[in-house]
Amino acid sequence: MADLHTRYLGLELQSPLVASSSPLTGSLDGLRKLEAAGAGAVVLPSLFEEELAEGRRGPAPATATRPATAPVRPPTCRC
């Protein structure tokens, strides 16, 4: 098999294939499957402050709303 080693953002990767955040990246079993399939890196699902404060992992239920006291911060650009 061809040597696919590459460097990305200062990281040495065995493969240039990067799996995006998906249900497969949300579990250890899924991460192992991606590694076995040749992914050189993965993007993990985001963690939100509200989830950590409530002791939850993963997205909030569809009926949940943002607490009124939670500040809404605009995205910052460090261009």
C-alpha positions as CSV (number, residue, x, y, z in Angstrom):
1,M,0.0,0.0,0.0
2,A,1.2,3.6,-0.7
3,D,2.6,5.7,2.1
4,L,0.0,8.3,2.9
5,H,1.8,10.0,5.8
6,T,1.2,13.7,5.9
7,R,1.6,16.7,8.2
8,Y,-1.4,18.8,9.0
9,L,-1.3,21.8,11.4
10,G,1.9,20.5,12.9
11,L,0.5,17.0,13.5
12,E,2.0,13.9,11.8
13,L,-0.9,11.8,10.4
14,Q,-0.7,8.3,8.9
15,S,-3.4,9.3,6.4
16,P,-4.8,12.6,5.0
17,L,-8.3,11.3,5.6
18,V,-10.1,13.2,8.3
19,A,-13.5,12.1,9.5
20,S,-15.9,14.9,10.3
21,S,-18.0,15.1,13.4
22,S,-20.8,12.4,13.1
23,P,-22.5,9.7,15.1
24,L,-19.4,7.6,14.5
25,T,-17.1,10.1,16.3
26,G,-19.4,10.2,19.3
27,S,-18.4,6.8,20.7
28,L,-15.1,5.0,21.4
29,D,-16.4,2.0,19.3
30,G,-17.1,4.4,16.4
31,L,-13.6,5.9,16.7
32,R,-12.0,2.5,16.6
33,K,-14.0,1.7,13.4
34,L,-12.8,4.9,11.8
35,E,-9.2,4.2,12.7
36,A,-9.5,0.7,11.3
37,A,-10.9,2.2,8.1
38,G,-7.9,4.4,7.7
39,A,-8.8,7.8,9.1
40,G,-5.8,9.8,10.1
41,A,-7.7,12.1,12.4
42,V,-11.3,12.8,13.5
43,V,-13.3,15.8,14.5
44,L,-15.1,15.2,17.7
45,P,-18.6,16.4,18.5
46,S,-18.8,19.9,20.2
47,L,-19.3,20.2,23.9
48,F,-21.4,23.1,25.2
49,E,-21.2,24.8,28.5
50,E,-24.8,24.0,29.3
51,E,-24.2,20.3,28.7
52,L,-21.3,20.3,31.0
53,A,-23.1,22.2,33.7
54,E,-26.1,19.8,33.6
55,G,-23.8,16.7,33.5
56,R,-25.0,15.8,30.0
57,R,-23.0,14.7,27.0
58,G,-24.3,15.2,23.5
59,P,-26.8,17.6,22.0
60,A,-29.7,18.8,24.0
61,P,-33.1,17.4,23.2
62,A,-35.0,19.1,20.4
63,T,-37.5,20.6,22.8
64,A,-34.8,22.2,25.0
65,T,-34.3,26.0,24.8
66,R,-31.4,28.1,25.8
67,P,-31.8,29.4,29.4
68,A,-32.8,33.1,29.5
69,T,-29.8,33.9,31.7
70,A,-27.3,32.4,29.3
71,P,-25.4,35.2,27.5
72,V,-25.4,35.1,23.7
73,R,-21.9,35.9,22.5
74,P,-21.2,36.8,18.9
75,P,-18.4,34.9,17.2
76,T,-15.0,36.4,17.3
77,C,-12.7,36.6,14.4
78,R,-8.9,36.8,15.0
79,C,-8.2,37.6,11.4
